[in-house]
Amino acid sequence: MARKNRNPVGKNVDPEAQKKKTRTLTLKSSDGQEFSISESAAVLSIAIENMVEDDCAGGVIPLPLVDGGTLARVITYLNKHAEDGASDEEKRKFDEEFVSGMEMGVLFDVVLAANYLDIRGLLREVRRRIADRMKNKSVEWVRKTFHIESDFTPEEEEQMKKEFAWAWEGVDSDVDD
Amino acid sequence: MKKRRIGRKNQNQEATWRTANVVSDSCVSALPSSLLREIFVRLPVVVVMECKLVCRAWYKLVSESSFTDNYGRNSPFTHLLLPMNRGTADTTSQLLYLLEISENGGCIRRPIKLQLPGRMKRRFSQFVVGSCSGLLSLSICKPGVEVICVSNPLTGECIELPEHERDRADKSFVLYKMGFSPFMDKFKVLRISCKSWNDSRIEECEIFTVGVGERWRSLGNPFTRLCFWADWISLNGALHWIAQDRGSVWISTFDLAEEKVGRISHPPGLELDLSTMNVALFRNQLSLVDCSVPSQITIWTMKEYAIASSWSKDVILRSWFPPNVHVNKLIPVERLHNGDIVFGHCADLISFNVKQKKCCKIGGFGVPRIASRIMTYAPSFGSLTEDTKEVQWSTINV
């Protein structure tokens, strides 16, 4: 924002319009891998944009909470969404395919990264995908997938299952969704 | 009777067994709770309820009133209830269906068995008399006795309101109306009695604050006359209905916190008529369904509450509906993402495609005749009260 113009002394700065497309940033994952990305793609992440504006982006941006594999995926997403001339329809289709093959564990990594980097579109897409996968699954499946151990006593669990008995009854459905 | 409190905002009211060991670290999940909340909001009601069984931390997350509010605003589903008003003869039927309409217009129907106080399970007839902010008010009666219960159908909780002393020879006609005041965080039930079916003059009006009051309080006679078929809706802490007295007709309000009667402006230039108009809750906004012109149905919606100039209308021609649809029984309930308007029509759901000017039945469930009409419904996942919960839990094993 206001601090945008406060650049380190001695650095030659391109005009605003050119700057983002031509300049590349280097992102460093938790396991030390480095990735180059155009600034215009990187700033789709609000967190990175803030770092750039705060001039933390002089050299390499360290992302200690994101591992290399996840960061590579996130960068694929960012590049697509920063692509010149990519239509909304194309991006939507890309999003669909981008998340469809991912396992739950990968989805978790990506959603955590999107949350940390504040990438709204990706966050929304992955959240929706996780919710879709949770439908028609058993409580045991959810516990296993989310790495949760039940802390209810067997008696409590038994009573709760009785309480929610309606949920296990037959479902009439017209449209599968 | 033990004094009961009902405060959806008060998180301290979770039953003790539940709060005993709830430490956020007791359940190490793959995701932080802020992300889980946003994921849960996208789930169908039944999956949200299953999430409560996963661990204590998730139970607490789903039970928070802020989650229920968030779900009401952001769920991709529209929820409706279809109560099956059951008589004394049939004690095995389901009492309720939860209808869940997805963004693409697909509909899933799920039966819910209502949990009733033990002594009321047999040989009583039950009627759902109202639905408001996730709770239902039920009338349970047999000759000479009528009890009103307030129930959360998802959690199975049920609060029995005090029986009303009533002379058996008393021929008066009684109506119950329920509303929710977000300012007080309280539900209130109105009991309005008239002389008889034929005489709409109100004899007595009483009010009960759910969870606080121990008895019905008299309100004197704040209303003039009662129209039996006028719908009452609860919105913004007040009840709304069309009232009429000596030739004048207006939209009347009853502020639930102040317990005062007021008026709200109707669409400018429209002459209200009780026989062809009714209020409805459409997209969580005050709306007026107007069938006064025989060839069309007009849905008036007050986009900004209490702003007279914000009334806007959708006009739908009568001829766009099949001949067997009774236009005056259509209740608009939601506008889907594709622009279609969903109506409740008795026990059916009708979806109207605005662009193609066509309508089709959704669901097509083959609803039994004893079904009453469809009600709007906002799922509430939290605990109603602490002590009713305990009562209910202790009676389950009896």
Interface residues (C-beta under 8 A of the other chain):
Chain A: G105 F108 V111 L112 N115 R127 R128 I130 A131 D132 M134 K135 V139 V142 R143 T145 F146 H147 I148 E149 S150 D151 F152 E156 E157 Q159 M160 K161 K162 E163 F164 A165 W166 A167 E169 G170 V171 D172 S173 D174 V175 D176 D177
Chain B: W17 N21 S26 C27 V28 S29 A30 L31 P32 S34 L35 E38 I39 F40 R42 L43 P44 V46 V47 M49 E50 C51 K52 L53 V54 C55 R56 W58 S102 N104 G105 G106 C107 I108 R109 R110 P111 I112 K113 T155 G156 I362 G363 G364 F365 W393 I396
